[in-house]
Amino acid sequence: MRWRGGQERDTNNIAVPALIMALKDADVDVRRAAANSLSNLDDPRAVPGMIEALRDSDAEVRASAAH
């Protein structure tokens, strides 16, 4: 991703760890958004968190983690 000044910035190095942490948030909407976002990224760092999210109490989180 390019931002001001034409410098390159790797947002996945910031976003993926934050999204993985969000999978454990108390707010179901936060977990849903995190699982949905991570399911759209091709980042192997997300795999352990997404496997754990398959056991989430919310069906929507589990469904996103499965994709």
KEFI-913024 format. One line per 8 residues: their letters; for each residue x, y, z of N, C-alpha, C. Coordinates in steps of 0.1 Angstrom, whole numbers, plus 5000, padded with zeros to 4 digits. Each point is the difference from the previous one (the first is absolute). Layout:
BEGIN
a	X:Y:Z:X:Y:Z:X:Y:Z ~ ...
This chain:
BEGIN
mrwrggqe	5008:4988:5000:4992:5012:5000:5009:5012:5000 ~ 4997:5010:4992:5007:5013:4999:4992:5010:5008 ~ 5008:5009:5006:4994:5011:5007:5008:5012:4997 ~ 4996:5011:5006:5006:5013:4997:5015:4999:4998 ~ 5005:5007:4991:5014:5000:4997:5005:4988:4992 ~ 4991:4992:4996:5004:4988:4991:5007:4989:5008 ~ 5000:5001:5013:5007:4990:5008:4991:4988:5001 ~ 5006:4988:5000:4993:4988:5001:4998:4996:5015
rdtnniav	4988:4995:5003:4997:4997:5014:4993:4986:5000 ~ 5005:4991:5008:4994:4986:5000:4990:5000:5012 ~ 4987:5003:4996:4990:5001:5010:4997:4986:5006 ~ 5002:4989:4993:4998:4987:5006:5008:4997:5013 ~ 5012:5006:5000:5008:4998:5012:4994:5007:5012 ~ 4991:5009:4998:4993:5007:5011:4986:4994:5002 ~ 4993:4997:4989:4987:4996:5001:4998:4986:5004 ~ 5008:4991:4995:4998:4985:5003:5001:4998:5015
palimalk	5011:5004:5007:5001:4997:5014:4988:5007:5008 ~ 4996:5012:4996:4989:5006:5007:4987:4992:4998 ~ 4998:4995:4988:4988:4992:4997:5000:4987:5007 ~ 5011:4994:5001:5001:4987:5008:4997:5003:5014 ~ 5004:5011:5006:4997:5003:5014:4985:5003:5001 ~ 4994:5006:4990:4986:5003:5000:4991:4988:5000 ~ 5005:4989:4995:4992:4987:5000:4997:4996:5015 ~ 5006:5005:5010:4998:4997:5014:4992:5011:5007
dadvdvrr	4996:5010:4993:4993:5011:5006:4987:4995:5006 ~ 4995:5007:5011:4988:4996:5006:4988:5004:4992 ~ 5001:5010:4991:4989:5005:4991:4999:4991:4988 ~ 4989:4993:4998:4998:4991:4989:5001:5007:4987 ~ 4996:5013:4999:5001:5007:4987:5015:5002:4996 ~ 5009:5002:5010:5014:5002:4998:5006:4987:4995 ~ 4996:4989:5006:5005:4986:4996:4995:4997:4986 ~ 4987:5003:4997:4995:4998:4987:5008:5007:4989
aaanslsn	5002:5013:5003:5008:5008:4990:5014:4995:4998 ~ 5006:4996:5011:5014:4995:4999:5001:4987:4993 ~ 4991:4991:5002:5000:4987:4993:4997:5002:4985 ~ 4990:5009:4997:4997:5003:4987:5012:5006:4992 ~ 5007:5010:5007:5011:5006:4993:5012:4990:4998 ~ 5003:4992:5011:5010:4991:4998:4998:4989:4990 ~ 4987:4997:4998:4996:4989:4990:5003:5005:4986 ~ 5001:5014:4998:5002:5006:4987:5015:5002:4997
lddpravp	5009:4998:5010:5014:5001:4999:5007:4987:4998 ~ 5010:5000:4993:5008:4987:4998:5013:5002:5008 ~ 4998:4999:5013:5011:5001:5009:5001:4988:5010 ~ 5010:4992:4999:5001:4988:5008:5000:5003:5015 ~ 5004:5013:5004:5000:5003:5015:4986:4999:5006 ~ 4989:5001:4991:4987:5000:5005:4994:4986:5003 ~ 5007:4990:4995:4995:4986:5001:4997:4996:5014 ~ 5010:5001:5009:4997:4995:5014:4988:5007:5006
gmiealrd	4999:5013:4998:4988:5007:5006:4987:4997:4994 ~ 5000:4997:4986:4988:4996:4993:4996:4986:5004 ~ 5010:4991:5003:4996:4987:5005:4993:5001:5013 ~ 5006:5008:5009:4993:5003:5013:4987:5006:4999 ~ 4998:5009:4990:4987:5006:4998:4989:4990:4995 ~ 5004:4989:4995:4991:4990:4996:4992:4994:5012 ~ 5005:5003:5012:4993:4996:5012:4993:5012:5007 ~ 4999:5011:4994:4994:5012:5005:4985:4997:5004
sdaevras	4995:5006:5009:4986:4998:5004:4990:5006:4990 ~ 5005:5008:4991:4991:5007:4990:5001:4993:4986 ~ 4989:4996:4995:5000:4993:4987:5006:5008:4988 ~ 4998:5013:5000:5005:5008:4989:5015:5001:5001 ~ 5006:5000:5012:5014:5000:5001:5006:4987:4995 ~ 4993:4989:5004:5005:4987:4996:4999:4998:4985 ~ 4989:5005:4994:4999:5000:4985:5010:5007:4993 ~ 5004:5012:5005:5010:5008:4994:5014:4993:5001
aah	5002:4994:5012:5013:4993:5002:5001:4988:4991 ~ 4989:4994:4996:5000:4988:4992:5004:5003:4985 ~ 4998:5013:4996:5003:5003:4986:5013:5005:4999
